[in-house]
Amino acid sequence: MRALQFTTYGGPEVLSWAEAPDPHAGPGQIRIAVRAASVNPIDWKRFAGFMAGDQPMVGTGYLGYDAAGVVDEVGDGVDGVSVGDEVLGQGSNTQAEYAVLNSWAAKPASVDWAVAAAAGVAGETAERGLRLLEVTAGDTLFVDGGAGGVGAVVVQTAVALGARVIASASESNHDYLREIGATPVLYGEGVVDRVQAAAGGPVQAVFDVAGKTPVEDLVSLAPAPSKVLTIANFTAGEAGVRVTGGGADSKPMAALADVAELLAQNKLVIKVETYPFDRAAEAYRISQGGHVRGKLVLVP
Ligand SMILES: NC(=O)c1ccc[n+]([C@@H]2O[C@H](COP(=O)([O-])OP(=O)(O)OC[C@H]3O[C@@H](n4cnc5c(N)ncnc54)[C@H](OP(=O)(O)O)[C@@H]3O)[C@@H](O)[C@H]2O)c1
């Protein structure tokens, strides 16, 4: 099969769409023939070497943490899914012709492959953060960075829960934020005042998607530091803020089932821009620019 890969750290020019060993489903896993796989910022952080801890590159690196496709292998101990089923989910090395998933949900028939692929990491992260923040109907939530891959899913999932959402983005994304149910504010200096003005009362929780606003500003908006959660500022824990990177915080099967249901009900709409796998470098250049609206998705 072919897979997106790199053998040296660098910019998107290090990527190639080339031959790779076939993966196989181990116990508790499934393998899919990939119809689409999304781009997440962690992918370029990896091929840029940012996750390597100053160690030199060894061997070949593969990319991708989510995908949608057709099941063609079912591992030992897996129930409820069969060869030929259409699924979306999370795994590793998903930017390839075949990929192994560790968690999945049935793809609603009405949902496009690219949208289904985009829902994996973003959907699980949104579910996790909103659950940890205990966001419920009637809460006012501030989402810092509401127009990107994760942010747009957080906004819509919170709206579906019955929360009132204020979200930050650049000016050019304010109409998009209104479209998905949030009150937009501009990020950057003065954001605290703008959120308070938009809220017109207390904010119950803050979901920091972008990791760019000083943590003390986010804490000043919330009733307690524990009602601020970040997925992108890994030093924020010092201020008592909840930092989550997945792992034990995750309930991926339940989260993906919820996200598939929201997609099926049209309560979640993910704006996607697609690129063929052999033009992945173009998609990664856009992702590295840091101003994605919705999700970038790679397709065969
Ligand atoms: N910890 C976890 O479990 C986890 C999971 C998934 C992702 N992440 C991380 O979360 C971050 C976001 O991921 P993503 O997929 O949503 O990225 P993305 O799709 O590239 O979106 C980035 C968004 O950030 C916004 N933004 C840029 N500068 C900002 C600022 N100063 N303040 C507020 N927002 C700003 C942009 O809005 P404009 O376009 O309007 O400028 C854009 O919508 C990445 O660092 C990623 O690695 C962590």
PDBQT file of the ligand as one rigid body, heavy atoms in Angstrom, charges set to zero:
ROOT
HETATM    1  N1  LIG A 401      -4.656  18.117  23.835  1.00  0.00    +0.000 N 
HETATM    2  C1  LIG A 401      -5.421  17.509  22.955  1.00  0.00    +0.000 C 
HETATM    3  O1  LIG A 401      -6.033  16.488  23.237  1.00  0.00    +0.000 OA
HETATM    4  C2  LIG A 401      -5.524  18.080  21.569  1.00  0.00    +0.000 A 
HETATM    5  C3  LIG A 401      -6.381  17.492  20.626  1.00  0.00    +0.000 A 
HETATM    6  C4  LIG A 401      -6.515  18.105  19.376  1.00  0.00    +0.000 A 
HETATM    7  C5  LIG A 401      -5.803  19.275  19.097  1.00  0.00    +0.000 A 
HETATM    8  N2  LIG A 401      -4.946  19.784  20.025  1.00  0.00    +0.000 N 
HETATM    9  C6  LIG A 401      -4.200  21.040  19.778  1.00  0.00    +0.000 C 
HETATM   10  O2  LIG A 401      -5.160  22.097  19.810  1.00  0.00    +0.000 OA
HETATM   11  C7  LIG A 401      -4.744  23.147  18.954  1.00  0.00    +0.000 C 
HETATM   12  C8  LIG A 401      -5.882  23.480  17.984  1.00  0.00    +0.000 C 
HETATM   13  O3  LIG A 401      -6.110  22.376  17.114  1.00  0.00    +0.000 OA
HETATM   14  P1  LIG A 401      -7.068  22.546  15.845  1.00  0.00    +0.000 P 
HETATM   15  O4  LIG A 401      -7.081  21.270  15.134  1.00  0.00    +0.000 OA
HETATM   16  O5  LIG A 401      -8.353  23.178  16.252  1.00  0.00    +0.000 OA
HETATM   17  O6  LIG A 401      -6.208  23.636  15.003  1.00  0.00    +0.000 OA
HETATM   18  P2  LIG A 401      -6.611  24.447  13.708  1.00  0.00    +0.000 P 
HETATM   19  O7  LIG A 401      -7.693  23.734  12.976  1.00  0.00    +0.000 OA
HETATM   20  O8  LIG A 401      -5.346  24.752  12.993  1.00  0.00    +0.000 OA
HETATM   21  O9  LIG A 401      -7.277  25.806  14.231  1.00  0.00    +0.000 OA
HETATM   22  C9  LIG A 401      -6.529  26.832  14.758  1.00  0.00    +0.000 C 
HETATM   23  C10 LIG A 401      -7.508  27.956  15.154  1.00  0.00    +0.000 C 
HETATM   24  O10 LIG A 401      -6.838  28.801  16.079  1.00  0.00    +0.000 OA
HETATM   25  C11 LIG A 401      -7.367  30.103  15.915  1.00  0.00    +0.000 C 
HETATM   26  N3  LIG A 401      -6.407  31.081  16.439  1.00  0.00    +0.000 N 
HETATM   27  C12 LIG A 401      -5.242  31.497  15.858  1.00  0.00    +0.000 A 
HETATM   28  N4  LIG A 401      -4.648  32.410  16.684  1.00  0.00    +0.000 NA
HETATM   29  C13 LIG A 401      -5.454  32.540  17.769  1.00  0.00    +0.000 A 
HETATM   30  C14 LIG A 401      -5.394  33.329  18.954  1.00  0.00    +0.000 A 
HETATM   31  N5  LIG A 401      -4.382  34.180  19.199  1.00  0.00    +0.000 N 
HETATM   32  N6  LIG A 401      -6.396  33.202  19.858  1.00  0.00    +0.000 NA
HETATM   33  C15 LIG A 401      -7.429  32.375  19.662  1.00  0.00    +0.000 A 
HETATM   34  N7  LIG A 401      -7.548  31.601  18.538  1.00  0.00    +0.000 NA
HETATM   35  C16 LIG A 401      -6.573  31.688  17.627  1.00  0.00    +0.000 A 
HETATM   36  C17 LIG A 401      -7.591  30.250  14.432  1.00  0.00    +0.000 C 
HETATM   37  O11 LIG A 401      -8.631  31.178  14.217  1.00  0.00    +0.000 OA
HETATM   38  P3  LIG A 401      -8.551  32.259  13.001  1.00  0.00    +0.000 P 
HETATM   39  O12 LIG A 401      -8.409  31.439  11.738  1.00  0.00    +0.000 OA
HETATM   40  O13 LIG A 401      -9.850  32.979  13.055  1.00  0.00    +0.000 OA
HETATM   41  O14 LIG A 401      -7.329  33.090  13.247  1.00  0.00    +0.000 OA
HETATM   42  C18 LIG A 401      -7.967  28.831  13.999  1.00  0.00    +0.000 C 
HETATM   43  O15 LIG A 401      -9.360  28.718  13.855  1.00  0.00    +0.000 OA
HETATM   44  C19 LIG A 401      -3.455  22.649  18.274  1.00  0.00    +0.000 C 
HETATM   45  O16 LIG A 401      -2.359  23.148  18.997  1.00  0.00    +0.000 OA
HETATM   46  C20 LIG A 401      -3.534  21.140  18.420  1.00  0.00    +0.000 C 
HETATM   47  O17 LIG A 401      -2.274  20.509  18.378  1.00  0.00    +0.000 OA
HETATM   48  C21 LIG A 401      -4.798  19.215  21.243  1.00  0.00    +0.000 A 
ENDROOT
TORSDOF 0
